[in-house]
Amino acid sequence: DYHEVVKTLRKLLSDSMVVVVATSATAIGNLANGLGKEFASLAKGSIGSLLDRLKEKDKRVTEAVHAALDKIFAKALTLCDVPEEVAVSLGPKGAAKAKPEIFRMLKRVVDTRPSSVSGPPAKNLKPLMEACGKATGDSSPDIREGAAAVLASLLTACGPAPLKSTLDGLDEKKRSKVESMAGGAAAA
């Protein structure tokens, strides 16, 4: 049972020392890598803490967190398992500095594992799709671009049906941008 270990590692993620935060993120990623699906419930509880640490300026922390998230999504979870957790991090209560990094991670996850978000599980992604749709109207260009890139990747992976309501909520300019990005990705 790794519950206590992960609980302690999550606590250490909020430490003020950069090395402690990076090491604890690395440890969570290594647990996910080694335990795989057995780590899913503990990984799900760690996602919010990890996403929150993407706001750090220190490159060691963001790289360690990205590596941990990559291992979690490769071995323990899919995006369909945690759409609410990710949507909360992208919502108004999420750290603005973390959002571009979260979009970067989401795009990477969708592009490297499109089968994890396509088919029937795609309907579970509605909160995530809505958060991305809202973020296309953000005042920060990094957040707008990131959100459009994630929507384009989801459009390529899932097809237009699951994204219909999200795309219908976008103005014509944003919608055509997402569709052209998806078309470019499909052609590549």
C-alpha positions, -999 to 999 in steps of 0.1 A, spaced: 0 0 0 16 33 -12 -11 56 1 10 71 29 41 75 7 20 93 -20 3 114 7 37 125 19 50 132 -16 19 153 -24 27 173 8 63 178 -4 50 192 -37 41 223 -18 75 227 -2 94 259 -8 126 242 -18 128 236 -55 149 204 -53 124 189 -28 95 197 -52 113 183 -82 123 151 -64 88 145 -51 74 149 -86 100 125 -99 91 100 -72 54 102 -81 62 97 -117 85 67 -109 57 51 -88 33 55 -117 58 40 -141 65 10 -119 30 3 -106 11 11 -138 -27 7 -135 -24 -3 -98 -13 33 -92 -44 48 -109 -64 58 -78 -33 74 -62 -23 91 -94 -58 106 -98 -54 122 -64 -20 136 -73 -30 152 -107 -43 185 -92 -11 190 -71 12 182 -100 -7 205 -124 -6 233 -98 32 231 -96 35 239 -134 32 275 -123 68 274 -111 94 295 -129 122 271 -121 128 248 -150 138 219 -129 104 218 -113 84 221 -145 105 195 -163 101 171 -133 64 177 -132 60 172 -170 80 140 -168 59 127 -139 26 136 -158 39 118 -189 46 87 -169 12 89 -152 -6 92 -185 15 66 -202 11 39 -175 -17 47 -150 -43 70 -163 -59 84 -194 -73 119 -199 -108 103 -197 -100 94 -161 -94 129 -149 -112 155 -171 -127 173 -141 -93 176 -123 -77 191 -154 -107 214 -161 -105 228 -125 -68 236 -131 -77 254 -163 -107 272 -147 -108 306 -130 -93 291 -98 -63 276 -116 -30 294 -116 -27 316 -148 10 309 -150 4 271 -151 -22 272 -179 2 274 -209 22 245 -194 -10 225 -188 -21 230 -224 14 219 -236 11 187 -215 -25 181 -228 -15 185 -264 15 161 -259 -8 135 -242 -34 136 -269 -9 136 -297 11 107 -283 -18 86 -272 -48 95 -294 -65 61 -287 -69 71 -250 -93 99 -259 -111 85 -290 -142 63 -292 -167 60 -264 -145 75 -237 -145 108 -256 -179 118 -240 -161 118 -206 -139 147 -218 -167 172 -219 -155 193 -189 -120 194 -204 -134 204 -239 -155 231 -223 -125 245 -204 -105 246 -236 -133 263 -254 -135 290 -228 -97 294 -228 -97 303 -265 -111 337 -254 -85 343 -227 -66 376 -227 -32 358 -227 -20 347 -262 -1 317 -248 -33 304 -232 -54 311 -263 -29 293 -286 -25 264 -262 -63 259 -259 -67 260 -297 -39 235 -301 -54 211 -276 -89 214 -293 -72 208 -327 -55 177 -313 -87 164 -298 -105 171 -331 -80 150 -349 -80 122 -323 -118 121 -315 -134 134 -347 -159 162 -348 -189 146 -331 -177 148 -294 -165 183 -299 -196 196 -317 -210 216 -288 -176 230 -279 -169 241 -315 -204 255 -319 -197 277 -289 -167 293 -306 -169 323 -329 -162 316 -365 -126 329 -365 -116 307 -335 -135 277 -349 -118 280 -383 -84 283 -366 -90 251 -346 -102 233 -377 -72 245 -398 -48 234 -370 -65 200 -369 -63 198 -407 -26 207 -407 -20 180 -380 -39 154 -400 -19 163 -432 14 161 -413 
